[in-house]
Amino acid sequence: MIKTLVSVLACLSIGIAARAADVFNVKDFGAKGDGVTLDSPAINAAIEEAVANGGGQVYLPTGTYLSGSIRLKSNIDLHLSPGCVIKAAPASMKAYDESESFGGFPEYQDGGHTYFHNSLIWAEGANNVSITGHGMIDGEGLTKHDTEKAGIVQGGSIGTGDKSIALKQCRRVTLRDFTVYRGGHFAVIMTGCDLSTIDNLTIDTNRDGIDIDCCKYMTVTNCRVNTPSDDAIVLKSSYALKKPVLCEHIAVTNCNVTGYECGTLLDGTYVPAKVGWVCGRFKLGTESNGGYRNISLSNCTFMYSSGLAFEEVDQGVMENIVVTNITMSHVHHYPIYITTGCRNRGPKEVTHPSSARDIQISNVVADDCDSLCSIIVTGLPEEPVRNVWLSNIRLQFRGGGARELVNKDYREQSTHYPEPKFAGHTPAYGLYARHVVGLHADDLTFTYADPEYRPAVVLDDVKDSSLRNIDAPTEPGVDKIVQFNCENITIK
């Protein structure tokens, strides 16, 4: 009996030792965690030791770790314990890696999408990597500006960290449980990453929250993303991989998007942002060389934020998009925006137009929507948007639109940057569609607070479409539905 017990204890001891060997505490490598000492050399040393031992968890205990670039590698879990803060070093410390060369290939996207190594935490070509734990990443020393331009800083160091987390061409990535505060140009950007999970992040930042570019087979769940000045959760398909690559098979669910002043989500004061043009929103675009396919957004809430933007303007495709169960309050600029354009930021040899088809949006409730824009669905004259289903949508607008707007020559998207504010008020207050084939709207309810003298619905060059159960008030003498150049429209 005693021999058996000794044997069991010995086995347990060996198991504990084996597990301990897989954990690499950064303080054992010289990290201080005092907020003054530059700890990124120690953190990187711990990562290298873990890699030399086949991988493991690089553990940051409670403390504030002043840091420049941290280089993630394959089979590494960077674990931020509760009370741990990785604090981005100021540019004056020159603690960030040089931005890599793009290889002389033409750039069709800004520096933030092109360069990765000058970030606080970055990885390229790594497999089975993760950042986990209930700690925080504070990007105080990062820039929120795009400081790199084509042909100016290729391969050079600008001395400034650009992004909190930048991952390129990685597989099996997990980001879970931590918080990002003031995350720089992007809090998280993942480009060309597959088979990945983003779960239970809290992001309160002054530019983009989560950027997913040219990725596939990814889930984003249970995240809170506060971005008063830019996009919250955004899918892109840039030319950063030197070829058009679809962003596809992406599911986003159970997330909160807000547009409070930066920092007030975290401190609980929830102060609505006072910004001039955009805050929050879920977006596809604008970078869209490859396009988007098989995208799902569900069970999300938006507060003091722009709504849903689906933009294909760089000669890619946008198809098989499903959105359901969305609530919004205090909607900035627009609730739902679907468009194609011909900005065509890519190789001149590509000549086919952008396209969009098979988009379904249902079960949306929104209040206090800006009077600037109705729901917008606009295609190109030569390539209309095809097959859009809108159903069970309830929108409350502020109202106040002028009667003459119904005849407004609303700007064609063309080569313009696809932001509705530049086109001004839509001709309709509830739904405006142009260059669309197969628009099917069913069970839509629109209301307004101040008197609204625009029609509820305006269709322009819309074909083979149907409107059913449109419940929308109008002022005396204002038509509910107005059509221009339309064919085969069924209204019931």
SULCOR-V501966 format. One line per field, one symbol per residue. phi: phi as a letter, one per 30 degrees, with the letter a starting at -180 (. if undefined). psi: psi as a letter, one per 40 degrees, with the letter a starting at -180 (. if undefined). Layout:
# SULCOR-V501966
phi = ???
psi = ???
This chain:
# SULCOR-V501966
phi = .dddddddddddddddddddddccddddcjdcicicddcdddddddddddddcjjlccccdelccdbcdccdbeiccdccdeidbccdddeddhccddddddiideccbdddcccbddcdbbabicbhcabbjcdbccdedddccdccbeicbdicccibdcbdbbbbhcbhcbcbidccchdiebdbbbbicbhbbcbhdcbbbcbddcccbhcbhbbbbhccbcbdcaddbbcbbdcdciadbdcbhcccahcccbbdeejddddidhdedcccbaaiicbcjdeaddjbbhcbbahbcbbhbdccbbbbbbiccbahcbbaibbbbhddiadbbbababdhdaedddbdddbbahbbbbhbbbbhdeddbdebbbccedbddbibccbhbbbccdijddddddcdddeddhcdddbeddcidddcccbbbbhbbicbcbicbcbbddebcdddbbcbhcbhbbbbhccadbdeicddbbbbhcbhccbb
psi = dddddddddddddddddddddehhhddeeeidfeedhhedddddddddddddeeiahhhhihihhhiahhhiiifhhhhhihehhhhhiiddefeiiihiiefeihheiiddedhdefidhiihfiigiihiifaihhfdeiieihehihedfheiheehhdidhhhhfiighhhheiihhgeadhdhhhhfhifihhhfihhgiebichhhhfiigiihifihhhgdeaichhhigafdefihhihifhhhifihhifihhdeddeedghhigiddiiaihihadhfddahhghhhifiihhfiibhhhhheffaihighhhighiihghhdidhhhiiafdfgaiddheiiiihighhhighhiifhiediahhhhaidegihhghhhighhhhidaeiideddeighhidbeihghddeeaiidiedhhhhghhfhhhhfhhhiicihheiidhhhhfhifiihhfhhhiiihehidhhihfihfhhh.
